[in-house]
Amino acid sequence: MLQARSLKFLTDLKKNNTRPWFDEHRTQYETARADFLSLVEKLIPAIAKFDAPIGNLAVKETVFRINRDIRFSKDKSPYKNNMSCYFNRAGKNGPGAGYYLHIEPGKSFAAGGIWVPEPAVLAGIRQEIDYNFSDWKKIIENKKFKKYFTEGMSSSDTLVRPPKGYDENNPAIEFLKMKSFIVRKGFADADLQDKNFVQDVAKTFLTMKPLIDFLNAALH
């Protein structure tokens, strides 16, 4: 679980996203960060129960910095309004599919899959879906899977036309047009402060594991 003061810090940061304010409230930030790191430390072994290699990760290998990269952004706010982490067997910057946790007041969620993979990886995933569409359907049409991920597969960024080599009448065309393969489940602020939050996130990741395994199989 997370402490209410950690969420309050993120709420205040969103209203005062400047370096001077952050420096004045660095103690509150360090407290909130320690709270988040403690959560991640508990989450790693919980995930490792069903995805053993995750247990080899150190906390620092999963957690993202709060500083924003503003070099190519019109938004020059120096800090993110969230705390987040990504669990991939090769660490947060590793290739392939993994599990992501995003903590932001009113906008928290757990997600998993692979976001905008490189062309060669994307081609491999599309081929895997095409060749093993029946297995793919078993995953995304599973009752528990659909109950957890009510919005289905992320389709915010898709091709208008079929990718090269695929026909519009392909039964898997809806998924073959996708550029990312992500599912997510939202959490209310009250959920974050519940004593069972770590277990709830772990259950969410467990439910999406067949999807993670399918996507990673496409890389090999």
C-alpha positions as CSV (number, residue, x, y, z in Angstrom):
1,M,0.0,0.0,0.0
2,L,1.0,3.6,-0.4
3,Q,0.7,6.4,2.1
4,A,-1.8,9.2,1.6
5,R,1.1,11.7,1.9
6,S,2.7,10.2,-1.2
7,L,-0.3,10.9,-3.3
8,K,-0.6,14.3,-1.8
9,F,2.9,15.1,-2.9
10,L,2.1,14.1,-6.5
11,T,-1.0,16.2,-6.4
12,D,0.9,19.2,-5.1
13,L,3.7,18.6,-7.7
14,K,1.2,18.7,-10.5
15,K,0.0,22.2,-9.3
16,N,3.6,23.4,-8.8
17,N,5.8,21.7,-11.4
18,T,8.9,24.0,-11.1
19,R,12.4,23.4,-10.0
20,P,12.3,26.0,-7.1
21,W,9.1,24.4,-5.7
22,F,10.6,20.9,-6.0
23,D,13.8,21.9,-4.3
24,E,11.8,23.4,-1.4
25,H,9.8,20.2,-1.0
26,R,12.6,17.7,-1.6
27,T,12.1,16.2,1.8
28,Q,8.5,15.3,0.9
29,Y,9.7,13.9,-2.4
30,E,12.3,11.7,-0.8
31,T,9.6,10.4,1.6
32,A,7.2,9.7,-1.2
33,R,9.9,8.0,-3.3
34,A,10.9,5.8,-0.4
35,D,7.3,4.8,0.0
36,F,7.1,3.9,-3.7
37,L,10.4,2.0,-3.6
38,S,9.1,0.0,-0.6
39,L,6.0,-0.9,-2.7
40,V,8.1,-2.0,-5.6
41,E,10.4,-4.1,-3.3
42,K,7.3,-6.0,-2.1
43,L,5.9,-6.3,-5.7
44,I,9.0,-8.0,-7.2
45,P,8.8,-11.2,-5.2
46,A,5.0,-11.3,-5.7
47,I,5.5,-11.3,-9.4
48,A,8.4,-13.7,-9.2
49,K,5.9,-16.4,-7.8
50,F,4.5,-16.7,-11.4
51,D,7.4,-15.2,-13.5
52,A,10.6,-16.3,-11.7
53,P,13.1,-14.2,-13.6
54,I,11.5,-11.0,-12.3
55,G,12.8,-12.0,-8.9
56,N,16.3,-11.4,-10.0
57,L,15.7,-7.7,-10.6
58,A,16.8,-5.0,-8.1
59,V,14.4,-2.3,-7.3
60,K,16.6,0.3,-9.1
61,E,16.4,-1.7,-12.3
62,T,12.6,-1.2,-12.5
63,V,11.9,2.3,-11.3
64,F,11.8,5.3,-13.6
65,R,13.2,8.7,-12.7
66,I,10.8,11.5,-11.9
67,N,12.7,14.0,-14.1
68,R,11.2,14.5,-17.6
69,D,13.2,14.6,-20.8
70,I,12.2,18.0,-22.1
71,R,14.7,18.3,-25.0
72,F,12.1,17.5,-27.7
73,S,8.9,18.4,-25.9
74,K,6.8,21.5,-26.0
75,D,5.9,20.9,-22.4
76,K,8.8,22.1,-20.4
77,S,7.6,20.9,-17.0
78,P,10.7,19.5,-15.4
79,Y,9.0,16.6,-13.5
80,K,6.6,13.9,-14.1
81,N,3.3,14.0,-12.1
82,N,3.6,10.3,-11.5
83,M,5.8,7.5,-10.2
84,S,6.2,4.4,-12.3
85,C,8.1,1.1,-12.7
86,Y,8.5,-1.5,-15.4
87,F,9.2,-5.2,-14.8
88,N,11.0,-6.9,-17.7
89,R,13.4,-9.8,-17.3
90,A,16.2,-7.6,-18.7
91,G,15.3,-4.6,-16.6
92,K,13.2,-1.5,-17.3
93,N,15.1,-0.8,-20.6
94,G,15.1,-4.4,-21.8
95,P,13.4,-5.5,-25.0
96,G,10.2,-7.5,-25.1
97,A,7.0,-7.4,-23.2
98,G,6.7,-6.8,-19.5
99,Y,4.6,-5.4,-16.7
100,Y,4.1,-1.7,-15.9
101,L,2.7,0.2,-12.9
102,H,1.8,3.8,-13.0
103,I,1.0,5.8,-9.8
104,E,-0.7,9.1,-10.4
105,P,-3.6,10.5,-8.3
106,G,-6.9,9.8,-10.1
107,K,-5.0,8.1,-13.0
108,S,-3.2,5.1,-11.6
109,F,-3.1,1.8,-13.5
110,A,-1.3,-1.5,-14.1
111,A,-0.6,-2.4,-17.6
112,G,1.4,-5.0,-19.6
113,G,2.5,-5.9,-23.1
114,I,4.8,-4.1,-25.5
115,W,4.6,-0.4,-26.6
116,V,5.5,0.6,-30.2
117,P,8.2,-2.1,-30.8
118,E,10.9,-1.8,-33.4
119,P,9.8,-2.7,-36.9
120,A,11.5,-6.2,-36.9
121,V,9.9,-7.0,-33.5
122,L,6.5,-5.7,-34.7
123,A,6.7,-7.9,-37.8
124,G,7.5,-10.9,-35.6
125,I,4.5,-10.3,-33.4
126,R,2.2,-9.9,-36.3
127,Q,3.5,-13.2,-37.8
128,E,3.0,-15.0,-34.5
129,I,-0.6,-13.7,-34.2
130,D,-1.2,-14.7,-37.8
131,Y,0.3,-18.2,-37.4
132,N,-1.2,-18.9,-34.0
133,F,-4.4,-16.9,-34.1
134,S,-6.4,-19.6,-32.2
135,D,-3.9,-19.4,-29.3
136,W,-4.1,-15.6,-29.4
137,K,-7.9,-15.7,-29.2
138,K,-7.8,-18.1,-26.3
139,I,-5.8,-15.5,-24.3
140,I,-7.8,-12.3,-25.1
141,E,-11.2,-14.0,-25.0
142,N,-10.6,-15.7,-21.7
143,K,-13.4,-14.7,-19.2
144,K,-11.0,-13.7,-16.4
145,F,-8.8,-11.7,-18.9
146,K,-11.8,-9.8,-20.2
147,K,-13.1,-9.2,-16.7
148,Y,-9.8,-7.6,-15.7
149,F,-9.1,-5.7,-18.9
150,T,-12.6,-4.4,-19.9
151,E,-11.2,-2.0,-22.5
152,G,-9.6,-4.9,-24.4
153,M,-6.4,-4.5,-26.3
154,S,-5.1,-0.9,-26.8
155,S,-6.1,0.2,-30.2
156,S,-5.2,4.0,-30.0
157,D,-2.5,3.6,-32.6
158,T,-3.3,1.4,-35.5
159,L,-2.8,1.2,-39.3
160,V,-5.6,2.3,-41.6
161,R,-4.7,-0.3,-44.1
162,P,-3.4,-3.9,-43.6
163,P,0.3,-4.2,-43.1
164,K,2.4,-5.3,-46.0
165,G,1.9,-9.0,-46.7
166,Y,-1.6,-9.3,-45.1
167,D,-5.0,-9.2,-46.6
168,E,-8.0,-7.2,-45.3
169,N,-10.0,-10.4,-45.0
170,N,-7.5,-12.0,-42.6
171,P,-9.5,-13.1,-39.5
172,A,-6.8,-11.5,-37.3
173,I,-6.6,-8.2,-39.3
174,E,-7.9,-6.2,-36.3
175,F,-4.8,-7.1,-34.3
176,L,-2.4,-7.2,-37.3
177,K,-3.1,-3.5,-37.8
178,M,-2.0,-2.6,-34.3
179,K,1.4,-0.9,-33.6
180,S,1.3,-1.7,-29.8
181,F,-0.2,-4.5,-27.8
182,I,-1.2,-3.3,-24.4
183,V,-3.8,-4.1,-21.8
184,R,-4.4,-2.1,-18.6
185,K,-6.5,-2.0,-15.4
186,G,-7.2,1.2,-13.5
187,F,-6.9,1.6,-9.7
188,A,-8.7,4.3,-7.6
189,D,-6.7,6.3,-5.1
190,A,-8.4,4.3,-2.3
191,D,-7.1,1.1,-3.9
192,L,-3.5,2.3,-3.7
193,Q,-3.9,2.8,0.1
194,D,-5.5,-0.6,0.7
195,K,-3.4,-3.2,2.5
196,N,-4.0,-5.7,-0.3
197,F,-2.8,-3.4,-3.1
198,V,0.4,-5.3,-3.8
199,Q,-1.5,-8.6,-4.1
200,D,-4.1,-6.9,-6.3
201,V,-1.4,-5.6,-8.7
202,A,0.3,-9.0,-8.7
203,K,-3.1,-10.7,-9.6
204,T,-3.5,-8.2,-12.4
205,F,-0.1,-9.0,-13.8
206,L,-0.7,-12.8,-13.4
207,T,-3.9,-12.4,-15.4
208,M,-2.0,-10.8,-18.3
209,K,1.0,-13.2,-18.1
210,P,-0.3,-15.4,-21.0
211,L,-0.3,-12.3,-23.2
212,I,3.3,-11.4,-22.0
213,D,4.4,-14.9,-22.8
214,F,2.8,-14.9,-26.2
215,L,4.4,-11.6,-27.2
216,N,7.9,-12.7,-25.9
217,A,7.6,-16.0,-27.8
218,A,7.4,-13.9,-31.0
219,L,10.8,-12.5,-30.3
220,H,12.4,-15.9,-30.4
